[in-house]
Every structure is written in C-alpha cells, then in structure tokens.
Amino acid sequence: MYVFLAVVHVVACIMLILIVLLQRGRGADMGAVFGGGSSQTIFGSSGPGTFLGKVTAVIAAVFMITSLWLAYSYTHKGSVMEGSARPAVEQTVPNDQGGTGNTPQNTKQ
C-alpha cells in the first residue's frame, strides 16, 4: 500500500509540473482588461476556468491527499523491533560460589 501511494504521489507530481508548464500565464490577458486589444475569452480575462485549469485543480488535490496520507502513514508505522523474534532461551551468568573470582572478599583489617 505504501509503495502504491508513493508511485501515485510521484506520478501526480510529474503531471502537475507538466500541466502547469503547459498553461498560459495569467498576465497575458491583462492588456485586454485595460483596453489594449481584444481578449481571446468571451467572459474577459477572469472568465471560467479552462480544461487545463480544472485538471490542475484535480491533480493538485490528489497530490495534497497523497502527501498527507504518506506523512501520516510514515509517522504512525510501528516499531522496527515489533516483527523481530525473541530469543528462545535466556542465558544467565553463573554466580561465583567459590570466592576464587575477581570479586573482593569482605575482610576486616
């Protein structure tokens, strides 16, 4: 699931970049607003959105949703140690009963 979301996210990112680069700038129609020639749109420079504008909005929404979903799934995934196996036998360190080890003896001087 995580890999699928990451692939969708990358594809949405690339498509968003390409579609934004295909669009014409908003400043191109500003001359028509002030009477500097005829506008190419019927409703003026701030008319209804074009097809590329609507596609950009949809892909931007997909990009934002996948961004939030990936961030949430990354921060809420479990610990790395949850799937690891526990040791079958616990080993204990033997006590030094004979007093011949490196532990100091209780001696009074």
N, C-alpha and C positions, 0 to 999 in steps of 0.2 A: 504494500500500500504506500509506503514511504517513497519507494523508487518511482512508482507511478505518478505520485504527486510532484515529485521533483522533475520528472520529464515533462509533465503538463506545465509546470511553472516555467521551465526553460523555453518551451515552445511558445508559451504566451508572451514571454519577454521578447523573444526574437520577432514574433509577429507584431507586437506593439511598436517596437523600434521601426520596423519596415513600414507599417501603416502610417505612423507619424511622419516619417520621411516622405511618403507619397503625397501627403496633403499639401495644399497650397497655404501659404501664410495668411493670417488674418489682416495684415497690413496692406495686402494687395488691393482690397476694396475700399480703403479709407479715402482715396481720392474721389470715389464716386459719391460718398456721403456728402462731401462739401461741394459738389457740382463740378468736379473735374473730369467729366466724361460719363459715359453710360456704364451702368453696372451690369454684370452678367447674370445677376439673380433677379427674379421678379419682385421679391419681398425686401430688397435692399441688402446691405452688407451684413445685417444681423438676422437674416431670414432663417427659415427652417434648416435643420441640420442636414448635411449631405450623407450619402451612404457611408463614406469613409469615416465621417464623424460618429455615426451610430456604431459602426464596427469597432472603432477605437474605444468607445464607452463600454461595450460588451467585453472586449479583451482586457481593458483596464480593470473591470470588475473581477474577471477571472484571475488576473494577476494578483489583485489585492486579497482575494479569498484564499488562493493557494499560498500566498505569503503568510497570512495569519495562521492558516492551518499547519503549515510546515513549522512555523515558530512554536506553536502550541504543542505539536507532537514531539518536537525536539526537546522542549523543556520538561515534558511530562512522561518521557520514557523512563522505564525502570532502571535500576542499578545494573551495572555490568556484572556484578557478582551474583545476581539472582539466578542465573542459569547455570552456575558452576556447581559441580558435585562436591559434596562434603567428604572429608576423609573417612574411610570405613573404620579404621582402628585409631584410637587416640593413643599416643605414646606418652609414657610418664618417665620422669627422670628418677632413677633409683636413689634412695637415701643412703648416706654413708653411715652405716651402723658401727663399723669397727673403729672409727676415730682415726683412721690412718690417712684420711683425705687431707685436703688443703684447708679445712675449716679450723680456726683456732679453738683450742680447748679452754675450758674455764679453769684457770689455775690461779691460786692465791699466792701472792709473794709476801 
